[in-house]
């Protein structure tokens, strides 16, 4: 994705590109025209493309740029009440059907993650989708083994659930989605949380459940051999489960009010 300049034939000199560019790469000239200075420092955020009413920004490798639907503004896309209902209904799902998610639905989730914001639009994250049940079983057993060394109380609970035929770690989820990033990447811990949250909310909107698995995050972060098993070369940013819900919910739970000073 590259910004190559401005089509002066259709530019109206509204200066929106100057106002929105975070890298200050557009300049108002003495004759009132706008000049694109360089793409060397462009972070490829696309703000200038989105803000130009005349579509005068010349670009390459940006095939998925689309106009908003006719007459629509951003605040027309989703009613606040509908969005809040999705936020309030989202549950950390711990009961899954033993059925793999179809490819079309997975791709919808991945597409949503593509549009998550990241610091400086660096987008340093990578993903591993683990659907091999043998690998998931190895991860599960290693987690139980490691937890038993440091917290026998939790380990006992895991083993009781396992004897009852339950998966105490991944809850029989058919997929794990693991996000990772290169070492020393700025803001990557925050970025990864945002990206996975985008994916989880998108999943919820199409009937697919998810849950953060913090204990798997910690185990993968501490064990290179397990990271290699799932083809990960980087710092673990988060682990979530994905799958079809095996249980239904019927109402929104309560949450404590925010404490805002």
ROKESE-408573 format. One line per 4 residues: for each residue x, y, z of C-alpha. Coordinates in pm, whole numbers, padded with zeros to 5 digits. Layout:
N
X:Y:Z ~ ...
***
This chain:
261
00000:00000:00000 ~ 00165:00321:-00120 ~ 00060:00684:-00155 ~ 00204:00819:-00482
00074:01176:-00498 ~ -00231:01393:-00576 ~ -00437:01411:-00892 ~ -00430:01788:-00937
-00696:01764:-01205 ~ -00966:01678:-00951 ~ -00817:01811:-00624 ~ -01031:02098:-00486
-00770:02216:-00235 ~ -00995:02145:00062 ~ -00683:02061:00266 ~ -00840:01761:00438
-00528:01558:00359 ~ -00313:01817:00537 ~ -00538:01805:00842 ~ -00551:01427:00881
-00200:01311:00785 ~ -00023:01205:01109 ~ 00317:01224:00940 ~ 00263:01577:00797
00341:01470:00441 ~ 00109:01716:00265 ~ 00193:02085:00225 ~ -00007:02390:00118
00188:02574:-00151 ~ 00201:02949:-00213 ~ -00047:02923:-00500 ~ -00296:02743:-00273
-00243:02399:-00421 ~ -00149:02094:-00215 ~ 00171:01897:-00265 ~ 00247:01546:-00143
00605:01567:-00018 ~ 00727:01208:00008 ~ 00607:00859:00088 ~ 00929:00782:00271
00774:00850:00612 ~ 00418:00746:00523 ~ 00274:00502:00778 ~ 00014:00380:00525
-00281:00451:00752 ~ -00504:00562:00464 ~ -00644:00867:00645 ~ -00581:01092:00344
-00760:00850:00112 ~ -01059:00828:00345 ~ -01083:01205:00401 ~ -01058:01314:00036
-01411:01380:-00091 ~ -01293:01383:-00455 ~ -01082:01065:-00432 ~ -00783:01264:-00559
-00514:01072:-00368 ~ -00311:00862:-00610 ~ -00218:00527:-00456 ~ -00107:00177:-00545
-00163:-00164:-00386 ~ -00482:-00046:-00214 ~ -00738:-00259:-00397 ~ -00986:-00283:-00111
-01058:00093:-00086 ~ -01435:00149:-00108 ~ -01665:00449:-00085 ~ -01909:00455:00205
-02262:00349:00099 ~ -02449:00639:-00061 ~ -02562:00898:00190 ~ -02406:00714:00485
-02178:00856:00753 ~ -01975:00656:01005 ~ -02234:00707:01278 ~ -02504:00569:01046
-02349:00223:01016 ~ -02444:00076:01353 ~ -02693:00204:01608 ~ -02538:00259:01951
-02799:00034:02110 ~ -02718:-00254:01874 ~ -02347:-00215:01935 ~ -02400:-00207:02312
-02614:-00520:02293 ~ -02325:-00700:02123 ~ -02077:-00573:02385 ~ -02306:-00674:02672
-02394:-01013:02527 ~ -02034:-01119:02457 ~ -01940:-01401:02692 ~ -01611:-01578:02754
-01730:-01907:02611 ~ -01625:-02221:02797 ~ -01846:-02480:02627 ~ -01789:-02557:02260
-01934:-02798:02009 ~ -01677:-03041:01872 ~ -01719:-02901:01523 ~ -01470:-02698:01324
-01564:-02347:01218 ~ -01622:-02315:00844 ~ -01357:-02136:00640 ~ -01587:-01851:00535
-01659:-01761:00897 ~ -01292:-01779:00994 ~ -01206:-01545:00707 ~ -01467:-01296:00830
-01297:-01293:01170 ~ -00954:-01247:01013 ~ -01086:-00963:00796 ~ -01212:-00781:01107
-00870:-00814:01271 ~ -00710:-00654:00964 ~ -00888:-00330:01048 ~ -00781:-00312:01412
-00569:-00006:01492 ~ -00204:-00031:01594 ~ 00052:00222:01715 ~ 00193:00407:01415
00003:00159:01196 ~ 00303:-00073:01235 ~ 00087:-00388:01230 ~ 00374:-00609:01339
00151:-00893:01451 ~ 00140:-01243:01305 ~ -00108:-01523:01369 ~ -00107:-01899:01408
-00438:-02084:01375 ~ -00410:-02420:01552 ~ -00680:-02667:01451 ~ -00483:-02991:01498
-00641:-03160:01799 ~ -00323:-03354:01874 ~ -00129:-03029:01915 ~ -00407:-02881:02125
-00399:-03192:02345 ~ -00021:-03159:02393 ~ -00063:-02795:02494 ~ -00343:-02887:02735
-00139:-03159:02908 ~ 00169:-02938:02936 ~ -00037:-02659:03089 ~ -00184:-02892:03350
00164:-03030:03423 ~ 00321:-02685:03461 ~ 00038:-02543:03671 ~ 00058:-02841:03908
00417:-02742:03990 ~ 00329:-02391:04106 ~ -00036:-02405:04209 ~ -00164:-02746:04326
-00510:-02604:04399 ~ -00571:-02508:04037 ~ -00413:-02832:03918 ~ -00655:-03036:04129
-00950:-02856:03975 ~ -00816:-02921:03626 ~ -00775:-03292:03693 ~ -01122:-03326:03845
-01276:-03169:03534 ~ -01067:-03391:03310 ~ -01191:-03705:03489 ~ -01545:-03585:03423
-01467:-03578:03051 ~ -01426:-03201:03038 ~ -01147:-03002:02879 ~ -01039:-02770:03162
-00809:-02551:02951 ~ -00952:-02505:02600 ~ -01307:-02628:02669 ~ -01317:-02856:02361
-01269:-02560:02127 ~ -01180:-02676:01775 ~ -00944:-02383:01713 ~ -00683:-02175:01893
-00583:-01841:01747 ~ -00241:-01730:01870 ~ -00114:-01379:01803 ~ 00259:-01308:01820
00500:-01033:01721 ~ 00875:-00964:01683 ~ 01080:-00885:01996 ~ 01116:-00517:02090
00811:-00411:01889 ~ 00677:-00081:02025 ~ 00330:-00097:02185 ~ 00279:-00453:02064
00125:-00572:02390 ~ -00148:-00310:02362 ~ -00189:-00359:01987 ~ -00239:-00733:02018
-00511:-00694:02278 ~ -00699:-00455:02052 ~ -00659:-00680:01747 ~ -00786:-00993:01919
-01078:-00802:02068 ~ -01180:-00692:01717 ~ -01171:-01057:01613 ~ -01368:-01178:01913
-01645:-00923:01864 ~ -01664:-01003:01493 ~ -01685:-01373:01582 ~ -01968:-01306:01826
-02164:-01122:01555 ~ -02170:-01437:01337 ~ -02245:-01686:01612 ~ -01892:-01799:01698
-01776:-01800:02058 ~ -01433:-01714:02194 ~ -01237:-01689:02516 ~ -00900:-01548:02623
-00675:-01828:02754 ~ -00422:-01650:02973 ~ -00264:-01967:03110 ~ -00185:-02084:02754
-00034:-01743:02681 ~ 00200:-01776:02978 ~ 00301:-02134:02898 ~ 00377:-02061:02532
00571:-01750:02629 ~ 00791:-01958:02860 ~ 00849:-02265:02641 ~ 01031:-02242:02308
00963:-02606:02221 ~ 00588:-02550:02234 ~ 00618:-02235:02026 ~ 00809:-02432:01762
00539:-02700:01762 ~ 00283:-02443:01650 ~ 00530:-02267:01415 ~ 00569:-01950:01619
00888:-01746:01608 ~ 00822:-01438:01818 ~ 00672:-01298:02137 ~ 00330:-01430:02237
00069:-01154:02241 ~ -00243:-01354:02318 ~ -00424:-01686:02284 ~ -00797:-01723:02223
-01029:-02013:02153 ~ -01278:-02011:01866 ~ -01574:-02239:01808 ~ -01948:-02285:01791
-02122:-02242:02129 ~ -02256:-02554:02299 ~ -02463:-02342:02538 ~ -02710:-02054:02498
-02739:-01731:02694 ~ -03063:-01540:02744 ~ -02989:-01212:02922 ~ -02724:-00949:02986
-02530:-00980:03313 ~ -02465:-00690:03547 ~ -02137:-00499:03555 ~ -02010:-00254:03816
-02013:00115:03717 ~ -01684:00264:03602 ~ -01485:00463:03856 ~ -01396:00785:03676
-01206:01057:03861
***
